[in-house]
Amino acid sequence: MRRKNAAVCGNVLMGVGLVTMIGGIACAVMSQLSELGMPSYLTQGAIMAIFIGALMWLVGARVGGREAVADRYYWVRHYDARCRKNHRHP
């Protein structure tokens, strides 16, 4: 797959995963309201939708090439051994 196609496919998967997660959260919250009268199995489906959305998000990040942690984050820059500039090689 070419780089442009991989980036588009990754962005689409990340977007679908985000929408799935938000929909799952909304459905889980709405199922807790007693006046709506939604069935109880819908809550388990909503929680499963959150995890499926997160998995789709991660697959999209992997396909699109965004799975690496950026060096601009403070914790990574200062406390991760891979990002330090003063390496001592034995």
Residue pairs with C-beta under 8 A, 6 or more apart in sequence:
1 9
3 65
6 63
6 64
6 65
7 64
7 65
9 60
9 63
9 64
10 60
10 61
10 62
10 63
10 64
10 65
10 66
11 60
11 64
12 60
13 56
13 57
13 59
13 60
13 63
13 64
14 56
14 57
14 60
14 61
14 64
14 66
15 60
16 53
16 56
16 60
17 53
17 54
17 55
17 56
17 57
17 58
17 59
17 60
18 53
18 57
19 53
20 49
20 50
20 52
20 53
20 56
21 49
21 50
21 53
21 54
21 57
22 53
23 49
23 53
24 46
24 47
24 48
24 49
24 50
24 52
24 53
25 46
25 50
27 42
27 45
27 46
27 49
28 43
28 46
28 47
28 50
30 36
30 38
31 38
31 40
31 42
31 43
31 46
32 43
58 67
61 67
69 76
70 76
71 77
71 83
76 83
77 83
